[in-house]
Structure formats: C-alpha cells, structure tokens
C-alpha cells in the first residue's frame, strides 16, 4: 500500500511539472497559425494531418495545385530579384549593351518617339524602386495595346545606361537575326 501511495505522489508531481512547463495545449490549428504569424517558412505536404495533444485531431489539407502555385510564385520572385539586380548593377556601373529581363509597374506613358524608327515609350518602375524607360520599336513589332499606368509589364531587351535610370530597347525580334530577340508581355500577350 505504501508503494502504491508513493507511486501516486510521484505521478501527480510529474503531471504538475508537465502542466507548469506546458500550461495550455494549443490545437494543431493554433500551432499552424502561430508558425504562419512568426514568418518562419512552413510548407506542408499536399495533404498533411496534424495530430494534437490527447488525441485531438484536426485535418489541414492543402491542395497540391495551391502548393505548386506558391512554389512557382517564390521561384518567379527569385528570378525577378536576380534579373532586377542585373539592371541595378548595369546602372551603378554605367554599363550598356546588357541583355536584361525583368518586370515592373508602368509609371508613366510618354508620347511615341517618331525620329527614325517609331518607338512606343513608357516608364517602368522595377521592384528595386529604380525606373527605366522602355522604348519599344513599333515599326518592327506590334504596339502594346491599351497599356495603362499602374499595371504590371514584363520585358526582355537591351539595357543602355543613362543618368535617369537607363533605357531598355530591342524589345522585339531582330529581322536580320544578328541581335538577341526581345519581347514585352502585358496582360498575357507577348509582343515581339
């Protein structure tokens, strides 16, 4: 009887100690929300079952397509950062004739340049905060239709340095095949 009583005291003490260390047992949903709020990277499997304390079970399902979309967005952001840094590097080092690919937000639409070949012109703010002039040759490529301030545009062309931030041109194909072909992509339409 003495041994049983001693065992009960030890177990009760252990339970009290556990309750002091872990005063409240959060549900798996609370744990998941806490991870998301902390900013730590957490990528669940396409379907993940989280089991809580004392048999409390909750099902958190993440569709495979959503997980793939998130991964694709992260990869695109990494690519954009790398490509944007090429423009920033060219600007800082006064470099020209640099093939670049990036994206940004249309900040201002300018009148067409009609000296020589006609160029559609607009200012784009890239994600570094820097602005570049995009000069798109509309004698060789189709004009970007209904372009609007505040909208995203993707571009590939040749960067030329200037003190205002630089110019991206050659955003079209080269009919002679001697230069890298560029492009603009706006609302899912590619202009070459």
Backbone bond lengths (Angstrom), bond angles and torsions (degrees), N, CA, C in turn:
res aa  C-N    CA-C-N  psi(-1)  N-CA   C-N-CA  omega(-1)  CA-C   N-CA-C  phi
1 X - - - 1.440 - - 1.529 110.42 -
2 X 1.333 116.51 -38.70 1.435 121.90 -179.78 1.534 110.12 -63.95
3 X 1.346 117.42 -39.93 1.460 121.92 179.30 1.530 111.57 -65.27
4 X 1.316 117.21 -39.97 1.467 121.32 179.55 1.533 109.57 -65.17
5 X 1.345 115.50 -44.06 1.453 120.11 179.33 1.526 110.65 -61.85
6 X 1.331 117.98 -43.05 1.455 123.57 179.04 1.535 110.17 -63.61
7 X 1.318 117.25 -41.49 1.467 122.16 178.24 1.523 110.73 -62.72
8 X 1.352 116.80 -42.42 1.465 120.67 179.06 1.529 111.26 -63.54
9 X 1.303 117.49 -38.49 1.465 121.26 178.28 1.520 110.45 -65.60
10 X 1.333 117.03 -42.71 1.470 121.22 179.06 1.525 110.13 -63.55
11 X 1.326 117.62 -45.33 1.464 121.45 -179.92 1.527 109.97 -63.57
12 X 1.336 117.61 -44.12 1.459 121.54 179.35 1.526 110.60 -62.01
13 X 1.334 116.67 -40.55 1.472 120.72 177.83 1.519 111.30 -64.72
14 X 1.320 115.99 -41.32 1.466 120.59 179.13 1.525 110.54 -63.74
15 X 1.338 117.00 -42.34 1.462 120.64 179.32 1.525 110.93 -64.79
16 X 1.311 116.90 -39.48 1.464 120.74 177.74 1.519 110.60 -63.34
17 X 1.337 116.09 -41.79 1.453 120.92 178.35 1.526 110.67 -62.77
18 X 1.327 117.58 -43.73 1.471 121.78 178.62 1.521 110.29 -61.83
19 X 1.338 117.00 -42.14 1.459 120.39 179.81 1.522 111.83 -66.04
20 X 1.342 117.80 -32.09 1.457 120.26 177.25 1.529 110.38 -70.97
21 X 1.310 115.92 -39.13 1.465 120.02 -179.33 1.526 110.05 -73.38
22 X 1.312 117.34 -42.64 1.462 123.13 -179.71 1.530 108.80 -120.12
23 X 1.338 117.83 76.66 1.463 119.93 -173.27 1.522 114.33 -63.76
24 X 1.317 119.24 -36.96 1.462 121.11 179.67 1.519 107.47 -129.95
25 X 1.279 115.99 139.74 1.458 120.60 -179.06 1.524 108.43 -101.23
26 X 1.336 116.91 103.83 1.461 118.65 -179.00 1.528 110.55 -69.38
27 X 1.312 114.88 151.09 1.461 119.48 176.79 1.524 108.50 -74.68
28 X 1.308 118.03 162.10 1.460 120.17 177.25 1.524 112.41 -57.55
29 X 1.327 117.12 -35.99 1.469 119.83 178.25 1.530 110.00 -63.58
30 X 1.349 117.52 -38.87 1.458 120.85 178.27 1.529 110.57 -67.09
31 X 1.322 116.40 -39.38 1.470 120.62 177.70 1.525 109.51 -62.04
32 X 1.343 116.81 -46.73 1.457 122.08 -178.95 1.530 110.04 -61.51
33 X 1.343 117.37 -44.63 1.470 121.67 179.24 1.529 110.42 -63.17
34 X 1.323 117.21 -39.37 1.460 121.74 179.25 1.528 110.77 -63.35
35 X 1.334 116.78 -40.64 1.469 121.00 178.73 1.524 109.31 -63.88
36 X 1.335 117.19 -44.18 1.458 120.30 -179.45 1.527 111.15 -63.98
37 X 1.339 118.13 -41.41 1.454 121.65 -179.10 1.523 111.72 -68.28
38 X 1.317 117.20 -29.17 1.466 119.72 -177.97 1.521 112.38 -73.12
39 X 1.343 116.71 -16.18 1.453 120.12 -179.34 1.513 113.26 84.65
40 X 1.334 117.36 0.08 1.458 120.23 178.17 1.514 108.36 -72.60
41 X 1.327 115.06 147.46 1.455 120.41 -178.38 1.527 109.64 -75.63
42 X 1.307 115.96 125.05 1.460 121.61 178.24 1.514 107.31 -140.73
43 X 1.316 117.29 113.98 1.446 121.37 178.82 1.520 108.86 -117.40
44 X 1.329 116.75 104.30 1.455 118.87 178.85 1.519 110.95 -71.93
45 X 1.320 115.29 157.37 1.452 120.88 174.90 1.521 107.34 -64.54
46 X 1.362 118.48 163.81 1.457 119.11 -179.06 1.530 113.45 -50.04
47 X 1.298 118.49 -37.59 1.461 120.84 171.06 1.513 106.27 -134.06
48 X 1.326 117.28 120.78 1.452 120.80 -175.73 1.516 109.04 -129.13
49 X 1.301 116.71 133.61 1.454 121.66 178.95 1.519 108.01 -107.29
50 X 1.327 115.57 121.12 1.453 120.30 178.19 1.521 107.94 -102.16
51 X 1.306 116.80 129.11 1.457 121.85 179.93 1.514 108.14 -108.40
52 X 1.323 115.83 125.82 1.454 120.71 -178.67 1.514 111.29 -88.04
53 X 1.315 115.63 -169.26 1.451 122.07 -178.99 1.524 110.23 -76.80
54 X 1.316 115.96 151.16 1.468 123.61 174.61 1.525 112.28 56.07
55 X 1.342 115.89 36.02 1.456 119.93 174.86 1.514 114.69 80.50
56 X 1.341 117.77 3.29 1.457 120.66 177.82 1.520 107.82 -69.63
57 X 1.335 117.45 115.11 1.459 120.43 -177.33 1.518 110.35 -115.40
58 X 1.288 114.20 139.92 1.460 120.18 173.83 1.517 106.90 -136.84
59 X 1.288 115.49 144.56 1.457 121.39 -179.59 1.524 108.74 -104.29
60 X 1.309 116.11 123.23 1.456 119.98 174.46 1.524 106.01 -117.21
61 X 1.302 115.82 113.72 1.461 120.73 -178.00 1.518 109.35 -107.73
62 X 1.281 115.23 133.76 1.449 121.43 175.82 1.513 106.15 -121.88
63 X 1.300 116.77 118.75 1.452 119.90 -178.48 1.523 109.82 -63.77
64 X 1.307 115.12 142.41 1.452 120.69 -177.93 1.533 111.00 -59.36
65 X 1.312 117.10 -39.49 1.466 119.52 -178.72 1.524 110.93 -64.89
66 X 1.330 118.31 -36.14 1.461 120.55 177.90 1.519 110.92 -65.65
67 X 1.332 116.64 -42.55 1.462 120.56 178.82 1.526 110.23 -63.13
68 X 1.321 116.76 -40.50 1.461 120.29 179.03 1.526 110.92 -66.89
69 X 1.333 117.07 -39.00 1.465 120.26 178.24 1.520 110.95 -64.04
70 X 1.321 117.12 -42.19 1.461 120.38 178.59 1.521 110.86 -62.38
71 X 1.325 116.92 -41.99 1.457 120.98 178.33 1.527 110.16 -63.41
72 X 1.324 117.08 -42.45 1.458 121.19 179.59 1.524 110.47 -62.70
73 X 1.324 118.01 -42.26 1.468 121.94 178.45 1.527 109.98 -61.72
74 X 1.355 117.38 -44.35 1.465 120.76 179.02 1.525 110.68 -61.52
75 X 1.342 116.60 -42.30 1.457 120.35 179.79 1.524 110.76 -65.20
76 X 1.337 117.47 -41.29 1.458 120.99 178.95 1.526 111.08 -64.33
77 X 1.334 117.10 -38.85 1.458 120.23 177.70 1.521 111.34 -63.34
78 X 1.345 116.59 -40.85 1.459 120.14 177.87 1.523 110.17 -62.75
79 X 1.341 116.86 -43.56 1.461 121.18 179.73 1.523 109.65 -63.25
80 X 1.345 117.75 -44.57 1.462 120.97 179.90 1.521 111.21 -61.98
81 X 1.330 117.80 -40.85 1.452 120.51 179.03 1.523 110.89 -63.30
82 X 1.347 116.42 -41.97 1.459 120.94 178.92 1.519 109.94 -64.86
83 X 1.332 116.94 -44.74 1.452 120.56 -177.86 1.522 111.14 -69.29
84 X 1.326 117.38 -39.69 1.460 120.85 177.74 1.514 109.83 -63.43
85 X 1.334 117.59 -38.87 1.463 119.76 -179.58 1.527 111.03 -64.87
86 X 1.343 118.43 -26.50 1.467 120.87 176.28 1.533 110.05 -66.65
87 X 1.332 117.05 -37.77 1.465 120.99 178.03 1.524 109.56 -69.23
88 X 1.315 116.84 -45.71 1.467 120.87 179.42 1.522 109.88 -60.58
89 X 1.322 117.36 -43.87 1.465 121.78 178.45 1.530 110.99 -60.76
90 X 1.328 116.87 -44.14 1.463 120.36 179.66 1.531 110.38 -64.10
91 X 1.329 116.33 -39.20 1.470 119.49 179.18 1.534 111.08 -66.02
92 X 1.325 116.72 -49.49 1.467 121.47 -177.61 1.523 111.01 -60.85
93 X 1.325 116.48 -36.93 1.468 120.82 -176.34 1.531 113.09 -97.37
94 X 1.325 117.84 11.56 1.470 123.23 177.57 1.528 111.41 53.95
95 X 1.319 116.74 43.43 1.466 121.03 -178.65 1.522 110.40 -98.03
96 X 1.325 115.83 145.65 1.458 122.66 177.25 1.517 109.22 -127.94
97 X 1.312 115.96 174.29 1.472 122.81 -179.54 1.528 111.38 59.94
98 X 1.338 116.34 39.71 1.463 122.05 -179.57 1.519 108.25 -108.28
99 X 1.327 116.59 120.82 1.471 120.35 177.42 1.533 107.58 -73.35
100 X 1.343 116.55 125.42 1.460 121.59 -176.53 1.524 110.09 -130.67
101 X 1.308 114.39 156.40 1.462 122.00 174.19 1.514 106.75 -141.67
102 X 1.324 116.68 128.56 1.451 120.23 -178.81 1.515 109.17 -162.08
103 X 1.309 114.89 -166.53 1.462 120.57 176.15 1.514 107.76 -150.83
104 X 1.312 114.59 167.32 1.449 119.71 178.79 1.513 110.02 -174.26
105 X 1.310 114.20 -171.14 1.455 121.79 -178.75 1.526 108.19 -108.35
106 X 1.324 116.35 131.98 1.462 120.82 177.68 1.526 107.42 -65.24
107 X 1.331 115.55 120.79 1.457 119.98 -177.88 1.525 112.46 -100.48
108 X 1.327 116.26 -33.89 1.462 119.32 -178.80 1.523 108.68 -155.00
109 X 1.307 116.20 141.30 1.464 121.58 176.64 1.520 107.12 -106.38
110 X 1.332 114.85 127.02 1.459 121.30 -177.87 1.530 109.65 -103.97
111 X 1.313 115.72 167.20 1.465 119.57 175.56 1.531 108.75 -69.91
112 X 1.318 115.28 156.82 1.460 119.87 178.31 1.524 110.13 -65.04
113 X 1.324 115.14 147.13 1.460 122.01 173.13 1.520 105.62 -90.49
114 X 1.328 117.40 119.00 1.469 119.63 -176.09 1.528 112.93 -108.41
115 X 1.328 117.58 7.31 1.472 120.27 174.89 1.519 108.53 -77.86
116 X 1.322 116.53 124.83 1.465 119.79 -176.95 1.516 109.20 68.58
117 X 1.327 116.88 -134.43 1.467 120.04 175.38 1.522 109.03 -69.21
118 X 1.334 116.84 142.05 1.458 120.06 179.69 1.521 110.23 -75.21
119 X 1.336 114.84 138.99 1.465 120.98 178.69 1.524 110.04 -128.69
120 X 1.316 115.98 131.50 1.463 122.28 169.93 1.523 105.17 -79.83
121 X 1.341 117.69 131.79 1.460 120.29 -173.69 1.527 111.24 -126.34
122 X 1.323 114.68 139.37 1.468 120.64 174.70 1.516 108.69 -157.36
123 X 1.330 114.69 155.90 1.470 122.23 179.67 1.525 107.92 -97.51
124 X 1.334 116.01 134.08 1.466 122.23 179.04 1.530 108.84 -121.44
125 X 1.314 115.73 131.72 1.471 120.92 173.98 1.523 107.25 -95.80
126 X 1.349 115.88 116.22 1.463 120.23 179.26 1.529 108.86 -84.55
127 X 1.330 116.95 169.43 1.472 119.13 -171.20 1.526 114.56 -69.07
128 X 1.318 119.20 -6.07 1.470 120.74 173.31 1.524 110.57 -80.04
129 X 1.340 116.67 -12.78 1.451 121.66 -176.35 1.521 112.26 100.91
130 X 1.304 116.65 -13.93 1.458 123.12 -179.05 1.533 109.54 -76.25
131 X 1.343 117.57 152.10 1.463 120.99 175.34 1.515 110.24 -111.87
132 X 1.332 115.19 147.86 1.467 121.94 175.11 1.526 107.92 -133.01
133 X 1.312 115.08 149.98 1.451 121.40 173.89 1.524 107.02 -89.36
134 X 1.318 116.78 128.71 1.462 120.72 173.51 1.522 106.55 -103.11
135 X 1.345 115.72 124.05 1.463 122.39 178.77 1.525 107.22 -116.61
136 X 1.329 115.70 103.94 1.472 123.15 -173.05 1.532 109.48 -102.57
137 X 1.335 116.62 116.13 1.464 122.69 -176.11 1.535 109.80 -69.39
138 X 1.339 115.73 108.99 1.473 119.33 -178.09 1.529 112.32 -93.32
139 X 1.346 117.16 5.06 1.461 119.66 168.38 1.529 109.60 -83.44
140 X 1.343 116.65 -25.01 1.469 121.28 -179.10 1.529 113.56 -107.49
141 X 1.317 117.27 -19.33 1.470 120.71 -177.31 1.524 109.03 -137.02
142 X 1.293 115.06 160.34 1.463 120.87 179.38 1.530 110.35 -69.56
143 X 1.319 115.88 142.42 1.463 122.40 175.77 1.527 108.95 -62.79
144 X 1.346 117.04 141.84 1.468 121.28 175.05 1.527 106.94 -69.92
145 X 1.319 115.68 119.16 1.463 121.50 -173.80 1.521 112.17 -77.30
146 X 1.324 115.14 136.03 1.470 123.42 171.92 1.527 113.86 50.65
147 X 1.320 116.79 39.53 1.471 119.48 179.70 1.531 109.07 -66.54
148 X 1.341 115.51 139.38 1.464 120.55 -175.47 1.530 110.56 -132.51
149 X 1.319 114.80 147.65 1.466 122.17 175.89 1.529 108.40 -63.57
150 X 1.335 115.52 139.83 1.463 121.22 177.46 1.518 113.94 91.46
151 X 1.329 117.84 -1.75 1.458 120.78 -177.90 1.534 110.35 -103.03
152 X 1.327 115.78 153.20 1.462 121.34 -180.00 1.517 111.10 -78.60
153 X 1.334 114.29 144.78 1.461 120.71 174.15 1.530 107.72 -141.55
154 X 1.315 115.90 142.83 1.463 122.86 177.34 1.522 107.00 -108.20
155 X 1.329 116.17 145.35 1.457 118.10 -178.14 1.518 111.98 -146.13
156 X 1.324 113.88 154.27 1.458 123.09 174.26 1.519 105.00 -140.02
157 X 1.324 116.55 124.52 1.459 120.23 -178.98 1.511 110.94 -172.88
158 X 1.306 115.45 -166.73 1.457 121.17 -178.27 1.526 109.28 -103.01
159 X 1.328 115.63 128.20 1.469 122.15 179.91 1.520 109.74 -88.62
160 X 1.331 115.15 133.22 1.463 122.70 174.15 1.520 107.43 -121.94
161 X 1.322 117.50 127.60 1.463 121.76 -178.13 1.522 111.28 -70.87
162 X 1.333 115.53 143.16 1.460 122.80 163.43 1.527 106.69 -153.53
163 X 1.320 118.79 162.75 1.474 119.98 -174.30 1.532 114.46 -66.45
164 X 1.332 118.36 -14.56 1.467 121.11 -179.25 1.523 112.55 -86.46
165 X 1.317 118.73 -6.49 1.468 121.65 -179.31 1.513 113.08 132.82
166 X 1.309 116.35 -18.83 1.453 120.14 176.22 1.521 112.78 105.48
167 X 1.336 113.56 170.21 1.460 122.38 -178.95 1.522 107.92 -125.78
168 X 1.310 115.70 138.70 1.462 120.53 171.07 1.522 105.99 -110.98
169 X 1.334 115.89 119.58 1.461 121.40 177.45 1.522 108.48 -131.19
170 X 1.304 119.13 -169.21 1.464 123.33 -172.57 1.540 109.59 56.37
171 X 1.323 115.37 42.76 1.472 121.22 177.87 1.534 109.40 -92.47
172 X 1.318 115.43 39.40 1.470 122.66 -176.55 1.520 108.12 -151.52
173 X 1.309 116.15 175.65 1.464 120.60 177.28 1.538 109.27 -74.69
174 X 1.313 116.34 159.31 1.467 121.33 174.66 1.527 106.82 -101.61
175 X 1.317 118.12 112.63 1.470 119.32 -178.10 1.526 113.05 -63.24
176 X 1.334 117.18 -21.54 1.465 120.58 179.18 1.525 112.15 -91.90
177 X 1.344 117.63 -11.08 1.460 121.24 177.63 1.521 114.75 73.55
178 X 1.325 118.48 18.87 1.460 121.20 -179.11 1.524 113.68 -97.91
179 X 1.308 117.36 -16.15 1.464 122.39 -174.49 1.520 109.27 -120.67
180 X 1.319 116.01 149.98 1.467 119.47 175.31 1.523 109.46 -58.60
181 X 1.314 116.00 134.73 1.462 120.02 178.56 1.514 109.74 -77.03
182 X 1.313 115.19 139.65 1.452 121.10 176.83 1.515 109.88 -113.20
183 X 1.321 115.77 -176.88 1.469 121.25 -179.47 1.521 110.58 -166.36
184 X 1.318 114.74 163.82 1.455 123.30 169.43 1.514 106.86 -124.46
185 X 1.334 116.87 142.98 1.465 120.31 175.92 1.526 107.64 -127.28
186 X 1.338 113.87 122.74 1.460 120.37 -176.14 1.526 108.09 -140.81
187 X 1.319 116.64 124.33 1.481 123.10 -178.54 1.525 111.11 52.84
188 X 1.330 116.40 40.55 1.455 121.27 175.01 1.527 114.82 80.23
189 X 1.320 117.97 -1.47 1.471 121.75 179.21 1.518 108.41 -104.01
190 X 1.336 116.58 131.92 1.460 121.44 178.73 1.514 109.22 -99.39
191 X 1.315 115.78 130.67 1.466 123.09 179.55 1.521 107.71 -111.51
192 X 1.340 116.10 120.79 1.459 121.14 -177.74 1.510 109.76 -120.31
